[in-house]
Amino acid sequence: MAAISVVSARPATEVERGSLLKAILHVEEVALPATWRDPDSETYLRAKLHDESAITLVISKGGSVIGYLLAIPLASVLPDLAPFDSDICLEGDSYYVDAFSVIPHGGFGVVRGVMRSLESEMKERGITKLCMHARVSNGLSGLLIRYFGDAITCLRRIDRWAWYNGEESTDFLRLVIQK
């Protein structure tokens, strides 16, 4: 059985960016129900692959991309989130997990590997605060709470979150990454 690997992706050329974008869009198509996908995903992700401040992690198994995580400065997405979460606020150099999709492969083991890689990348960049909204229905929130534990400084449930078309609950997590 092939091992799962997680690497920070910093594509240097347009060809590399295009290849990575194609793989990420395939992950979204396979891993996410149609109602969860953003119709502007390709344009948005293309821009983020050019953004030096973005953290893009690629999850692979047996040479195939099976997932990705995108974390961006909270300040860059706060204006979009605030109408849907009136309690969200900027705290220092906070980053926000904007997207995390994985073709189903191993639950907690994959989440743990991705989060370790994210913590490592954040430490390398001197970033100490992370926040995210995590779906409750697919179990991601529970896995993240289990992984981060005492590092979580804020945890709150938003029932029928409008960002998810008012159909699902999300947990908001804020945490501190130890240096």
VENBELFEN-V869696 format. One record per backbone hydrogen bond with DSSP energy under -0.5 kcal/mol. CO is the residue of the C=O (numbers start at 0). NH is the residue of the N-H. Records with the same first field share a line. If there is no record, write none. Layout:
CO->NH + NH
This chain:
2->61
4->59
6->57
7->9
12->16
13->17
14->18
15->19
16->20
17->21
18->22
19->23
20->24
21->25
22->26
23->27
24->28
25->29
26->30
27->31
32->35 + 36
33->36
36->38
37->40
39->43
40->44
41->45
42->46
43->47
44->48
45->49
46->49 + 50
47->50
49->51
50->53
53->55
54->56 + 70
55->8
56->68
57->6 + 59
58->65 + 66
59->4
60->63
63->60
65->102
66->58
67->100
68->56
69->97 + 98
70->54
71->95
72->75 + 76
73->76 + 77
76->79 + 80
77->81
78->82
80->83 + 84
84->87
90->93
93->73
94->130
95->71 + 97
96->132
98->69
100->67
105->108
106->109 + 110
107->111
108->112
109->113
110->114
111->115
112->116
113->117
114->118
115->119
116->120
117->121
118->122
119->123
120->124
121->125 + 126
122->125
127->176
128->94
129->174
130->96
131->172
133->170
134->140
135->138
138->142
139->143
140->144
141->145
142->146
143->147
144->148
147->150
148->151
150->175
153->173
155->171
156->158
157->160 + 169
160->163 + 165 + 167
161->164
163->166
167->160
168->135 + 136
169->157
170->133 + 172
171->155
172->131
173->152 + 153
174->129
175->177
